[in-house]
Amino acid sequence: MTKRTMSTALAAAVLSLSGQAALALDEITVGYFLEWPMPFEYAKQMGTYDEEMGVKVNWVSFDTGTAMSAAMASGDVHISVSQGVPPFVVATSGGQDLQVLDVAVSYSDNDNCVVSSGLEIDKSSAGELAGKKVAVPLGTAAHYGFLKQMDHFGVDLASLEVVDMAPAEGAAALSQGSVDMACGWGGALRRMMESGNVLLTGAEKEELGILVFDVTSAPASFVAEEGDLIAKFLRVTADANAMWNSGEHTDEMIPVIAKDAGMDEDATRETLATFVFPDVETQLSDKWLGGGSQEFMKGVAQVFVESGSIDSALGDYSGTVNTGPLSAAHGM
């Protein structure tokens, strides 16, 4: 998708949202990812959200965070769990009024680009990627990581043939030899690894300032109208994270989460081992929602502007973070 097409689509979606009727509060719709196992899925399967919030929660799965943005703009989805920061930045930079509600997960080792093993290219020979074909889900965390890595290795973006593919499509294309490198996350990344190798580890990416984390997000209008409801949603999520982080319920939670994520139990366990779920106090700290996330988003936006992926960045992203509901959840 070109930046013009992306901007046009977002603008149209924002306009459609402004003309919508008021939300009926007997049910809400929440977006999430398949093959992306998280503790909230245990609460989802147990019916805890419906019980604690007093509304019917409908769940719909997505392939990318950009699709989540479009669904929230159209009013089809009210809350998105684990939306990547880059697609959130793309949407808000384009004028969509979304807000970050919490830090869903940090996962520097579970979002990456994989080079076809047939090329025998690693970090010492990354310059040989020039002229190659790359599958990248545009406007996502994987896209941001790809741009930063190419900049680090001095690979001219103009020399690459970049095709917009969701991670699952990219994994298939890499295995078939249709592309030379593919970028993605979760189950798709696991499949990509069967066909090649990463250029940098999660730790090496973090040293370059490539943080990888997702947020729970929602339209600002919905947050303003239903702050208490959202606080209850975040409380259930935080309780599920605490249950997982304790390490005392792993065997109980894994089968339930695996079923909901559409994965086998071994893959679920291995994927979760690469995830970090910060507690609420940590999320509200200066490192995260107390200021660090806002600064990071500004840096992400600047990278996208410089690469021509978006037209312009916001001067300040502090208005895109609303810690009110999470603070309220902390006191529940």
Residue pairs with C-beta under 8 A, 6 or more apart in sequence:
1 9
1 138
1 139
1 164
3 308
3 309
3 310
3 311
6 66
6 90
6 94
6 138
6 139
6 309
6 310
7 94
7 310
7 311
9 70
10 69
10 70
10 73
10 90
10 91
10 94
10 95
10 96
11 94
11 95
13 69
13 70
13 73
13 74
13 96
14 73
14 95
14 96
14 97
16 73
16 74
16 75
17 73
17 74
17 75
17 219
17 221
20 75
23 75
23 78
23 222
23 225
23 226
25 55
25 226
25 229
26 55
26 56
27 55
27 56
27 57
27 58
28 53
28 55
28 56
28 57
28 58
28 78
28 79
28 229
29 57
29 58
29 59
29 60
29 76
29 77
29 78
29 79
30 49
30 57
30 58
30 59
30 60
30 77
30 78
30 79
30 80
30 81
30 233
31 59
31 60
31 61
31 62
31 68
31 71
31 72
31 77
31 79
31 80
31 81
31 83
32 40
32 41
32 44
32 59
32 60
32 61
32 62
32 80
32 81
32 82
33 61
33 62
33 63
33 82
33 186
34 61
34 187
34 261
34 262
35 186
35 187
35 188
35 261
35 262
35 263
36 82
36 185
36 186
36 187
36 261
36 271
37 257
37 258
37 260
37 261
37 263
37 268
37 271
37 272
38 81
38 82
38 104
38 105
38 257
38 261
38 272
38 275
38 277
39 237
39 240
39 241
39 243
39 244
39 253
39 257
39 277
40 81
40 236
40 237
40 240
40 241
41 256
41 257
41 260
41 261
42 240
42 243
42 244
42 253
42 256
42 257
42 260
43 49
43 236
43 237
43 239
43 240
44 57
44 59
44 260
45 256
45 257
45 259
45 260
46 256
48 236
48 239
48 240
49 57
49 233
49 236
50 56
50 57
52 232
52 235
52 236
53 229
53 232
53 233
53 236
55 229
60 71
60 76
60 77
62 68
62 71
62 80
63 137
63 166
63 167
63 168
64 87
64 137
64 139
64 140
64 166
64 167
65 80
65 83
65 84
65 86
65 87
65 88
65 139
65 140
65 141
65 214
66 87
66 90
66 91
66 137
66 138
66 139
66 140
68 77
68 80
68 83
68 87
68 217
69 80
69 83
69 87
69 88
69 90
69 91
69 96
69 98
71 77
71 80
72 78
72 80
72 96
72 98
72 217
72 218
72 219
73 91
73 96
73 219
75 219
78 218
78 219
78 222
79 101
79 216
79 217
79 218
79 222
79 230
79 233
80 216
80 217
80 218
81 104
81 216
81 237
82 104
82 105
82 214
82 215
82 216
83 104
83 214
83 215
83 216
83 217
84 111
84 140
84 141
84 142
84 214
85 141
85 144
85 213
85 214
85 215
85 293
85 296
85 297
85 300
86 139
86 140
86 141
86 143
86 144
86 300
86 304
87 139
87 140
87 141
88 98
88 100
88 215
88 217
88 297
88 320
89 297
89 300
89 301
89 304
89 317
90 139
90 304
90 309
90 310
91 98
92 98
92 314
92 317
92 320
93 301
93 304
93 310
93 312
93 313
93 314
94 310
94 311
97 219
97 220
97 221
98 217
98 218
98 219
98 220
98 320
99 217
99 218
99 219
99 220
99 223
99 320
99 321
99 322
100 215
100 216
100 217
100 289
100 293
100 320
100 321
100 322
101 215
101 216
101 217
101 218
101 223
101 230
101 234
101 322
101 325
101 326
102 215
102 216
102 234
102 237
102 238
102 280
102 283
102 289
102 326
103 213
103 214
103 215
103 278
103 282
103 283
103 288
103 289
103 293
104 213
104 214
104 215
104 216
104 237
104 277
105 213
105 214
105 275
105 276
105 277
106 211
106 212
106 213
106 275
106 276
106 277
106 278
107 185
107 202
107 212
107 213
107 214
107 274
107 275
107 276
108 202
108 203
108 205
108 206
108 210
108 211
108 212
109 201
109 202
109 203
109 274
110 185
110 186
110 189
110 202
110 212
110 271
110 274
110 275
111 141
111 142
111 145
111 184
111 185
111 189
111 212
112 142
112 145
112 183
112 184
112 185
112 189
112 198
112 200
112 202
112 205
113 134
113 136
113 142
113 145
113 146
113 149
113 181
113 182
113 183
113 198
113 199
114 174
114 181
114 182
114 183
114 189
114 192
114 193
114 195
114 196
114 197
114 198
115 121
115 122
115 129
115 180
115 181
115 196
115 197
115 198
115 199
116 174
116 177
116 179
116 180
116 181
116 195
116 196
117 195
117 196
117 197
118 177
119 128
119 132
119 180
119 196
121 128
121 129
121 199
122 197
122 199
123 153
123 199
123 200
123 204
126 149
126 153
126 155
126 199
127 153
127 154
127 155
129 150
129 153
129 155
129 160
129 180
129 181
130 155
130 156
130 159
130 160
131 159
131 160
132 160
132 161
132 180
132 181
133 160
133 161
133 163
133 178
133 179
133 180
133 181
134 146
134 160
134 161
134 162
134 163
134 179
134 180
134 181
134 182
134 183
135 163
135 165
135 169
135 170
135 173
135 174
135 179
135 181
135 182
135 183
136 142
136 143
136 146
136 162
136 163
136 164
136 165
136 170
136 182
136 183
137 143
137 164
137 165
137 166
137 167
137 170
137 183
137 184
138 162
138 164
138 309
139 304
139 309
141 185
141 212
141 214
142 167
142 183
142 184
142 185
143 183
143 309
144 210
144 300
144 303
144 304
145 183
145 205
145 210
145 212
146 183
147 157
147 303
147 304
147 307
147 309
148 205
148 208
148 209
148 210
148 303
149 199
149 200
149 205
149 208
149 210
150 157
150 160
151 303
152 200
152 208
153 199
157 307
163 179
165 173
165 179
165 182
166 184
166 188
167 182
167 183
167 184
167 185
167 186
167 188
167 189
167 192
168 184
168 187
168 188
168 191
170 179
170 182
170 183
170 184
170 188
170 192
171 182
171 184
171 188
171 189
171 191
171 192
171 195
172 191
173 179
173 182
174 181
174 182
174 192
174 195
174 196
175 191
175 194
175 195
181 196
182 192
184 192
186 271
187 262
187 263
187 267
187 271
190 267
190 270
190 271
200 208
202 212
202 274
205 212
209 299
211 296
213 293
215 293
216 234
216 237
218 230
220 322
222 230
223 230
223 322
223 324
223 325
227 324
227 325
227 328
228 328
230 325
231 325
231 326
231 328
231 329
231 332
232 329
232 332
234 325
234 326
234 329
235 329
235 332
238 279
238 280
238 329
238 330
241 277
241 279
242 279
243 249
243 253
244 250
244 253
244 272
244 277
245 277
245 279
254 265
254 268
254 269
254 272
255 265
257 268
257 272
258 264
258 265
258 267
258 268
261 268
263 271
278 288
280 326
280 329
280 330
281 330
282 288
283 289
283 326
284 290
284 323
284 326
284 327
284 330
286 292
289 321
289 323
289 326
290 323
293 321
294 316
294 317
294 318
294 320
294 321
297 317
297 320
298 313
298 314
298 316
298 317
301 310
301 313
301 314
301 317
302 313
304 310
304 313
305 311
305 312
305 313
314 320
